[in-house]
Amino acid sequence: MSVQQEKSGFKTDLETDIQPTVETEPEAVVLNGEEMTSMASEVAESVHIRDFTAPRSNINHCHGPDKHDVRKSFGVRDEFIEAHFTAYGIAPNDHAALWLMSYKKNEFIEADERIFEDAPDTDSSKWSSIESTKKNAPIAPETQRELKQ
């Protein structure tokens, strides 16, 4: 940015006929919105998370975040998760999500909120699959006690 003074063509009562002007260079735009969206999509498609730590349990999972995600694995609806998981501070891809589903099965089935996207709330194959999957998804004993209450 530079400041220059130019002679004014207007007659004023000021002691000087020189008026300051400010010249700025336009900022270069690197990407527009469409290009940013495209780039973000490309990056997201190429990322493969192989390991993560669950925030609530602080347990390191030696697999990607989708392996036990109750939304992807069992079709549990986002609205159901928002309504029932938030109170426990459990993410839908945490091992504790499987245990919460298992322990609160009857309570969840009786609730007004629909559980599964693609099946009735009482679908025995979904619940059997949740039960068998949770056996390979350990959680801390204190978390088990808390969820059973």
C-alpha positions in Angstrom: 0.0 0.0 0.0 1.3 3.5 -0.8 0.0 7.0 -0.1 0.6 9.7 -2.6 -0.5 13.2 -2.8 -2.2 14.7 -5.8 -3.1 18.3 -6.6 -6.8 18.9 -6.2 -8.8 20.5 -8.9 -11.2 22.0 -6.4 -10.8 25.3 -4.6 -11.0 25.0 -0.8 -10.4 27.1 2.2 -7.6 24.7 3.3 -4.1 25.9 3.3 -3.0 23.2 0.8 -4.3 22.2 -2.5 -2.8 18.8 -2.2 -5.2 16.0 -1.2 -4.0 12.5 -0.1 -5.0 9.5 -2.1 -4.6 5.8 -1.1 -3.6 3.2 -3.7 -4.0 -0.4 -2.8 -3.3 -3.5 -4.8 -6.2 -6.0 -5.0 -5.7 -9.2 -3.0 -5.3 -12.3 -5.1 -8.1 -14.8 -4.8 -6.6 -18.3 -4.7 -9.7 -20.4 -4.9 -13.4 -19.6 -5.4 -16.1 -21.4 -3.4 -16.7 -24.1 -6.1 -12.9 -24.8 -6.3 -12.7 -25.0 -2.5 -15.6 -27.5 -2.4 -14.0 -29.6 -5.1 -10.6 -29.6 -3.4 -12.1 -30.5 0.0 -14.0 -33.4 -1.6 -10.9 -34.7 -3.3 -9.0 -34.6 0.0 -11.8 -36.3 1.9 -12.0 -39.1 -0.7 -8.3 -39.8 -0.4 -8.1 -39.8 3.4 -8.2 -43.2 5.1 -8.1 -43.2 8.9 -6.6 -46.4 10.2 -6.5 -45.6 13.9 -8.3 -43.2 16.2 -8.8 -42.5 19.9 -12.4 -42.3 21.2 -12.8 -39.0 23.1 -15.0 -40.3 25.9 -13.1 -43.5 26.8 -9.7 -42.4 25.7 -9.3 -45.9 24.2 -7.1 -46.2 21.1 -8.9 -48.1 18.4 -6.6 -50.0 16.1 -9.1 -49.6 13.2 -10.8 -46.8 11.3 -13.8 -44.9 12.8 -16.4 -46.7 10.6 -15.8 -50.2 11.8 -18.3 -50.2 14.7 -20.2 -47.0 13.7 -23.8 -47.9 14.6 -25.1 -45.5 11.8 -23.1 -47.3 9.1 -23.1 -50.8 10.4 -26.6 -51.1 11.6 -28.5 -48.1 10.1 -29.2 -46.3 13.3 -30.7 -43.0 12.5 -28.9 -39.7 13.3 -32.0 -38.4 15.0 -32.1 -41.4 17.3 -28.4 -40.9 18.2 -29.0 -37.2 19.0 -32.0 -38.0 21.2 -30.4 -40.9 23.1 -26.6 -40.8 23.0 -25.9 -37.2 23.9 -26.8 -37.7 27.5 -24.0 -40.2 27.8 -21.5 -38.3 25.7 -21.1 -41.2 23.4 -20.1 -40.9 19.7 -21.9 -43.3 17.3 -18.5 -44.9 16.3 -17.3 -45.4 19.9 -17.3 -49.0 21.2 -19.6 -47.7 24.0 -22.3 -47.0 21.4 -22.7 -50.8 20.9 -22.9 -51.5 24.6 -25.4 -48.6 25.1 -27.6 -50.1 22.4 -27.3 -53.5 24.0 -28.0 -52.4 27.6 -30.9 -50.0 26.6 -32.5 -52.2 23.9 -35.9 -52.5 25.5 -36.0 -48.9 26.6 -35.0 -47.8 23.1 -37.6 -50.0 21.4 -40.3 -48.5 23.7 -39.2 -44.9 23.0 -41.1 -42.8 20.4 -38.0 -42.2 18.3 -37.5 -44.7 15.5 -34.2 -46.5 15.8 -33.2 -47.9 12.4 -33.3 -46.4 8.9 -34.2 -49.6 7.1 -35.8 -51.9 9.6 -38.4 -52.1 12.4 -37.1 -51.2 15.9 -37.7 -54.9 16.9 -35.6 -56.4 14.0 -34.0 -59.4 15.7 -31.2 -59.7 13.1 -30.1 -56.1 13.9 -30.1 -56.7 17.6 -28.3 -60.0 17.3 -25.6 -58.4 15.1 -25.2 -55.5 17.7 -24.8 -58.1 20.5 -22.2 -60.1 18.5 -20.3 -57.0 17.4 -20.1 -55.6 20.9 -18.1 -58.7 22.0 -15.2 -57.4 19.8 -15.5 -53.9 21.0 -14.2 -53.6 24.6 -15.1 -50.8 26.9 -13.8 -49.9 30.4 -15.6 -51.6 33.4 -16.6 -48.2 34.8 -18.3 -47.3 31.5 -20.2 -50.6 31.5 -21.4 -49.9 35.1 -22.5 -46.4 34.0 -24.4 -47.6 31.0 -26.2 -50.4 32.9 -27.9 -47.8 35.2 
